Amino acid sequence: MKLSEIRSLLQADVLVGEEALDTTEVEKGYASDLMSDVLAFASPAVLLLTGLTHVQIFRTAQMLDIPSIVFVRGKTPGEDLLQLARGAKMPILATCMSMFEASGRLYGAGLAACNIPRR
């Protein structure tokens, strides 16, 4: 799913990377406010939805080759994170929707969920 479609579905603002919305695609989505879960379960080509706005969420996404982050609940990151995203050419979006609603809209539109191994 292209980020341009995600932007529309989530009525999101583009904070960084507007020029990449039509060329950046994600295969799956993962939503979490626990960085340990992101590290354990997210994978490359995944769209990350989170309410965490500190720089470490960007660094985690970059380390996992996550192509884009959507901040939920009206959260917006600081300029330090946005500067890093600009340098890395990572699109950053923000929506006022809850994580639940944003995830549901994306899943309903066909974005697959990350696979979490069963115990």
C-alpha positions in Angstrom: 0.0 0.0 0.0 1.4 3.4 -0.9 1.8 6.1 1.7 -0.4 8.4 -0.4 -3.3 6.0 0.2 -2.4 5.7 3.9 -2.4 9.5 4.2 -5.9 9.7 2.8 -7.3 6.8 4.9 -5.9 8.3 8.1 -6.6 12.0 7.2 -2.9 12.4 8.1 -0.6 15.4 7.9 2.7 14.9 6.3 5.4 16.2 8.6 8.4 15.1 6.4 8.7 13.4 3.0 5.7 14.6 1.0 7.7 13.9 -2.2 8.0 10.2 -1.3 4.3 9.4 -0.7 3.6 8.0 -4.2 6.9 6.0 -4.3 7.0 4.5 -0.7 5.1 1.3 -0.2 4.5 -0.8 2.9 3.5 -4.4 3.0 2.3 -4.7 6.6 1.4 -2.6 9.6 2.5 -2.7 13.2 1.1 -0.5 16.0 2.7 -0.2 19.4 3.9 2.2 22.1 6.3 -0.4 23.5 9.7 -0.2 21.9 10.6 -3.7 23.0 7.6 -5.0 21.1 8.6 -3.0 18.0 12.1 -4.5 18.2 10.7 -8.0 18.7 7.9 -8.0 16.1 8.3 -5.3 13.5 10.1 -6.1 10.3 11.3 -4.3 7.1 8.6 -2.8 4.8 6.2 -2.3 7.8 4.4 0.9 8.6 4.9 1.7 12.2 2.0 3.4 14.1 2.9 4.8 17.5 2.3 7.6 20.0 5.9 7.6 21.1 7.6 10.8 19.9 11.1 10.6 21.2 14.1 10.2 18.9 14.6 6.6 19.9 11.5 5.5 18.0 13.1 6.9 14.8 16.4 5.2 15.5 14.5 1.9 16.1 12.6 2.3 12.9 15.8 3.1 11.0 17.6 0.1 12.5 14.7 -2.2 11.4 14.4 -0.7 7.9 10.9 0.6 8.6 10.2 3.0 5.7 7.7 5.3 7.5 6.2 6.2 10.9 2.7 7.4 11.6 2.2 9.2 14.9 -1.3 8.7 16.3 -3.5 10.5 18.8 -2.5 13.9 17.6 1.1 13.4 18.7 3.9 15.2 16.9 7.6 14.6 17.3 10.1 17.3 18.1 12.3 19.0 15.5 15.2 16.7 16.4 13.3 13.6 15.1 12.0 15.5 12.1 15.5 16.6 11.1 16.8 13.0 11.3 13.9 11.8 9.2 14.6 14.5 6.6 18.2 13.4 6.4 17.2 9.7 6.1 14.4 10.5 3.6 11.9 8.7 5.9 8.3 10.0 5.5 6.7 11.0 8.8 2.9 11.3 9.1 0.6 12.3 12.0 -3.1 11.7 12.5 -5.5 12.7 15.2 -7.0 9.2 15.1 -6.5 6.8 18.0 -4.1 3.9 17.4 -7.1 1.5 17.3 -9.0 3.5 14.7 -6.0 4.1 12.5 -5.1 0.4 12.7 -8.6 -0.7 11.9 -8.9 1.6 8.9 -5.6 0.3 7.4 -6.5 -3.3 8.1 -9.9 -2.8 6.6 -8.3 -1.3 3.5 -6.2 -4.4 3.0 -2.9 -3.6 4.8 -1.8 -6.9 6.4 -0.8 -7.2 10.0 2.7 -8.1 11.1 3.1 -11.8 11.9 3.6 -12.4 15.6 4.8 -16.0 16.4 2.5 -18.1 18.6 3.9 -19.7 21.7 
